[in-house]
Amino acid sequence: MAEAGNFDVVVLGGGSGGYAAAFRAAELGLSVALVEKDKVGGTCLHYGCIPTKALLHAAEVADVARGSEKFGVKSTFEGVDVTGVNAYKDGVVARLYKGLQGLVKANKVTLIEGAGKLAGPNTVEVDGTRYTGRHVVLATGSYARTLPGLDIDGHKVISSYEALTLDRVPASVVVLGGGVIGVEFASVWRSFGAEVTIVEALPRLVPGEDEACSKTVERAFRKRGMTIKTGARFAGVEHNENGVAVSLEGGEVIEAELLLVAIGRGPVTDALGLADAGVQLDTGGFVTTDERLRTSVPGTYAVGDIVAGLQLAHRGFAHGIFVAEDIAGLNPIPVEDTGIPRVTYCDPEVASVGLSEAQAVEQLGADKVTTFDYNLAGNGKSQILGTQGFVKLVREKDGPVLGVHMVGARVGELVSEAQLICNWEALPDEVAQLIHAHPTQSEALGEAHLALAGKPLHVHG
């Protein structure tokens, strides 16, 4: 077995969490090796966040072109050129990837291309060569899950990977799963002209969000012409000459051209030698860590999607920075999931941070929680954009704001202020003192806090 060198840090996986750990460790003067079997940037850049949001922007353009007359602009919507859409999407990814490759060199990180595995404490093996580090960071990411007996063939039954490279707009799609990935693709395909049915086993769409958000998204999707089936369980799928026949428990059968399986993502922890090296996994296959992301093996950390919790690129990014600074002895503050902003980029968007109303009630009791909803119909910029939705605040009675939940066009751009409000434990009257530019959607946050502070200038209640 060849020995290829010793490093301060060896990072296994070059996605958001992995490259963040590598870059930050290098900035702090540590020698770093970064192992990646595909492309630096991982799922988020190449197969997830960036390409899907490019598709969603193209979908928004299609909707604007189709409905431009309501703004007094006459235009003709001729259809969707999927080849052109894919070229636009791939161009965005390529430019970001080129920049990331430059950062690898600029930070003097040793990039090792190949499939790596843990060969023992402090040792990573890549294609027969071993690399040792005083510390090892596991950042191997996640994969698209499926159900037992449900085979993804890549043609009629697809995952998000194949959905990103389709060469056509399907006439009809069944989306199995009403979480973030499912509703985003459903939103794209509906805007492109497909007939869309969403099947979700749980009682509501985007079940990880506050219930008020779920209700608003479902209502908006139905208004857009989508068929929503919540509390519906998948029973099976058969292929036919026109596509697929998806059967649900209870006997209902839905015919469509494609079935998208979007039931969530699982941790990539198999066949990596983790158990043999002594790394403890939970029953779901996630790496068990303490609050400082240390595994059961001294000197070995885990970051991102392989750590149970929110599966978000920016969470992995924050994990990576945290671990690098911890290794360097800077004693950083641990990353907490409740303080991480969440955005679902469907139409309408959903953005939130902190506790939902149900979570706050569970933790504090119903008599200790108050809420306030501000309807975007009262916001000037939202009227200009033609969007509907709300800002919902969850507050500890006579205490700080615990959660902010928003639905509407572009509300993802508001969640950074909401993150500061929740993470700095701001009181409503403290936020009410802040001046928000007019006319902006950020005024909706200001108005909601004014109302909760007892100064409801544009709202009542």
N, C-alpha and C positions, 0 to 999 in steps of 0.2 A: 504494500500500500504506500503510494507516494505521499510525502509530507511537503506541503507547499508554503508553509510559513505561519508565523504567529502574529496575532493581531490583538489589540485591546478589546475590540468588539467584532464579532461575526454575526451578521444579520441574515436570517434565512427567510427570504421573501422580499420582493422589491415593490410592493404596493404602497399605498398611502402611509401605513404605519411603518413599514420597513424602511422606505427611503427617508422618511422624516427622522427616524432614529439614526440612520447612517449619516445624514447631513449634519444633524445637530451634534452628534458625537464627534464628527470631524471638525466642526467649528470650535469645539472645546479642546481640540488638540489631541484627540485619541486616534490611533490607527484603526481603520475600519475596512472590513471586507463585506460586500453586499452580494448575496447569492440570489439569482433569479433565473428560473427555467424558461420564462417567456420574454416579456418586455418590462422594463422598469416603468412603473406607473400602475401596474396590476389591473385588476378588474375595473376599478373606478374609471381610470383613464381610457382603457381600450375596449371594455365590454360592458360598462355600467353607467356611472354618473354622467360622464361627459357626452358620450354618443346619444344616450336617451334624452338628455336635455336639449341636444341639438335637434333631435326629431321633434320634441315638444315645441321648440321655437318654430320649426317649419310648420307644424300643425297650427300654431297660433297665427302665422302669416296666412295660411289657407283660410282660416275662419274670418280673419279681417278682410281678406280679398272677397270672400263670399258674401260678407255682410257689410261691405263698405258703404252701401247706399244710405244706411241709417246715419252715417256721418256726413252725408252730403257729397260723397265722392262716388262717381260712377266708374266702375271697373267690371271686367269680365273674368270670371273664374273658369278657366279652361280645364283644370284638372291638376293632378299631382304627378310630376315627373320623378318617379322613384329613383332613377339613375342619377338625376340631378340632386335630389335630396341626399342620397348616399354620398355623392361626391362632396357636397357641403359638409356633411357630418364627418367624413373621413379626413377632410382638410383641417377641420378644427382639431381633431385628435392628433394628426401628424404634426401640426405646429407646436402643440403642447408637448408632445413626445420629444421633438427635437430640442426644445428648451430644457426638458428634464435631463436628456442625455448630456447637454452642456453643463448642467449643474453637477452631475456625477464627476465629470472631469475637473470642474472648478473647485470642488470640495476635496479633490484628491482621494476619492473613495475607490478602492479596488473592486471593480465589478467582475464577478465570477459568473459566467453564463453556464447554466446546467441545472439539472434537478438535484437538489440537495436533501440530505437527511441527517438526523442527529446520530452520530456514531458513538456517543458516550458523553460524559460531562465535559463541557468546554470544547467539543470537537464536532465539526460538520464535515460530512463526506459528500463530494460532488464528483460523480463519474469516476470513482476510483481514487480520487485525490483527497487528502484530508487537510483541513484548515482548523487551526486551534485559536481560541480566543479566551482572554481572561473572563469575558462575558459573552453569552450567546443570547440573541434576541430572536424569538420565534414570531414570524409575521407572515404566515402562509395563507391567510385569507379564507375565502369561503367559496362554495359551489352551489349551483342551482339544485334544490331538492326536487324529488318527485315522490310519488306514492308507491307502495308495494304493488308490483304487477302493472304499473303504468310506465310503459317504455317510451322514451323520447326518441323518435326516429329521425328528427331533424327535418322532416318534410311535411307531414300532416299533423304530427304532435311535436310541438317545439318548446324550447325554453327561451329565456330572454336572449341567449347568445344568438340563436338562429333568427329571432325576431328582429335583431339589429341589422341583419344582412339580407332581408327579403328583397327580391327584385320586383315586387309588385305590391299593390294594395289589395289585400284579400277581400273578397266580396262579403264574407261573414266570418266571425271569430267567436269562439267561446273562450273566455279567460277564466281559468280555474285559479281562484285566489283573488280576494279583494283587498289585499294589503297594498303597500306602496308600489311595488313593481307592477302588480296587476292593474291598478287603477291608472297608472301612468301610461302603460301601453294601450289600455282601453281608450283613454282620452285621445292619444295620437291617432289610433285607427278610426275612431269615430269622426275626428276632424278631417281625416283623409277620405271619408265616405263609406267606410265599412259598417256593416250591421254588427253590433257588439252585444254579447250577453256575458255578464259577470256572474260567476257561481262562487259563493262564499259560504263556508260551513258555519261560521260564526254568525251571530244575529245581526251584524252590521258591517259596512265597509270601513276601511282603515281602522280596524278595531283597536289599534294601539293609541289612537287619539281620543280626545274628549268626546263623549257621546254627541254633544251638540254639533261638533265638526262632522261626524259621520252622517248625521241626519241631513245636514246642509249639502254635503257632497252627493249623497244618494238622490236627494231631490233635484239637484242640478243635473246629474247624469240622466235621470229619467226625462227631464225637460229637453235634454239634448237628443233624446231618442234611443237611449240604451235600455236594455232589459236587465234588471237587477234581481238576482235570486239569492237572498240571504237565508241563513239557516238551512241551506240545501247541501246535501252531501253527495259527492261523486260516487258513482257505482261502477262505471266502466266506459270504455270507448271502443267503437268498431270502425274500421276503415271501410269506405265505399268509394265508388268511382267519382263522386262529387266532393269528397273530403272525409268528414268524420261524423259519426252519430254518437253523441255523448249522452249517457244515461245517468240519471240521478236516482238516489234511493227514493222509493215511492213509485217508480215506474216512468217518470217523465223522460222523454228523449228529445234532445236538441240537435238539429242538423246544422253543420257549419263547414266552411272550407278548411279551417284550421282550429286546433286546440292549443292554446298557450298555457303551459303549466307554470304557474307563478305562486307557489305555495310557501315561498321563503327560501332561505339559504342556510346551508349547514357548514360547519367548520372543516377546513382541510387539515385533518390531523391523522388520517390513516396513512400507513406505509411510509412514515417519516422517522421511524425508530424511536418515537417518543417514550412509549411504555418501557422498551428495553433499556432506555437511558435513565429511567426512573421518574419521568415526568407524569404527574397524576392528571387523569382526565375525568370529567364527570360523566354521568350516564348519557348525556347528549353528544359526547365527543368533544366538548369544549375543554380547553386547558384550565385547570384549577389554579388560581392565583390569589395572592393576598391583595390588599388595597394598593400596594406599591408595585403590582403586576409581576411579583416574583413567583416563580413556580416552585415545585417541591424539590427541584435540583438547584443547589447553591450556584449563584452566578448566572442562572438562566432565567430570562424574562419572557413574557408573552404579551403581544399587543394586537389590537384590532379585532377582526371578526372571529378569531379563534378563542377570544375571551367572552364568556356569556354576557349578554346585554345588548344594547343598541348596536345594530350593524350599520354603521355610517362611516363614510370615508373620513370625515373630519374628526370623528372619535378616534379612529386609528391613527390619524395624523397627530392628534394631541397625545395619545398614548406613546407614540414614538419619541416625541420631544421630551415627555416626562421621563421615560426610561433612560434616554441618553443623559439627561441632567442628573438623574439619580445615580447612574454609574459614575458620573464625574464628581459626585459628592456635593451637589448643589442643594440637596434636600428640597426638591420641588413639592408643591401641594398636589396630592392625588387628584386624578380626574374622576368626577362623579357624574353618572349618567343623567341625573335629574337636572343638571345645569347645562346639558348639551342641547342646542337648538335642533329641531327636527323640521324638515320641509318635504312635502309631497307635491310634485310639480305638475299635477293634473290641472284641468280647467274645470272648476276654480282651484287655485292652489290652497294648500293647507300648511300652516306654519305654527309651531308651538314650542314652548320651553317650560320646564317646571312640572308641577303636579296638575293632573286633571282634577275636576271637581270630585269625582268618585275617590281618587287616591287621597285627596286632602281630607275628605270626610272619614275615610277609613283610618287615617293616621291621627286626626284630631277630634273627630266627632262632629256630627251635623251642626250642633249648636255653636261650634267654634269656626265655622266656615261661612263666608259670604261671597257672592258672585255678582258680576255686573256684565251685561251684554250691550255693546254699542253697535247698532246696525249701520253698515257702510252706506246705506241710502242717505244718511245725513252728512256724508263726507263729499266735499266738492270734487276732488280729484277722482274718486271712485265713480261719481256721476259722469264725469268727462270720459272715463275709460269704459263706461257702460258695464261695470261689474257690480255684483251683489255679494253680500256676505256679512261678516261681523267680526268684532274683537270681543273676546270674553276674558274677563279677569277673574281669577280665583284668589281670594285673600283670606288670611287668618283674621278672624274678627278682632278689630282694634290693633291689628298687627301688619306685617309686611305682605306684599304681593307674592303668592306662592306659585302661580302659573299664569301664563298668557297663551291664549288659543285663538287663532285667526283663520278665516276662510275668505278668499277673494282673489282677484287677479293681483299678482305681484306682491302678495303679502310676505313671501319669502324674503323680500328685501327689508322687511320691517323687523324680522326676528332678532337681529343683532341688538337693537335697542331693548327688546323684550328680554334678551339674555342678560343684559346689564341690570335691568330692573329686578329680575328674580335672583341672580347670583349675588347682587349687592344688597339683597333683602330690603329693597326700597319700600317706603310707605307711600300710599297713594297721594298724600298731600305733598310729598317731596317731588314726585314725578309731575304733579299738577303745576308746580312752579316752573318747569322747563317750558321754553318757548319753541313750538314746532312751526316750521315754515309753512306758509299758506300760498297756494293750495297744494298740499301733498297728502298722500295716504297716511303718513306718519302722524298727521293731526288726529287720526282716529284713535291712536294710542293715547295722545294727550287728552282728547275729549273723554275717553273712557275713565282715565284717572281723575280728571276734573270731577266727573260725576260721582266716582267712588269717594272722592274727598269732600263731597257735599256741595259742589259748585257746578251743577249740570247746566251749562249755558245753552247747549243746543239739543239737549235731550231732557226727558223727564223720567224720574224714577231711579 
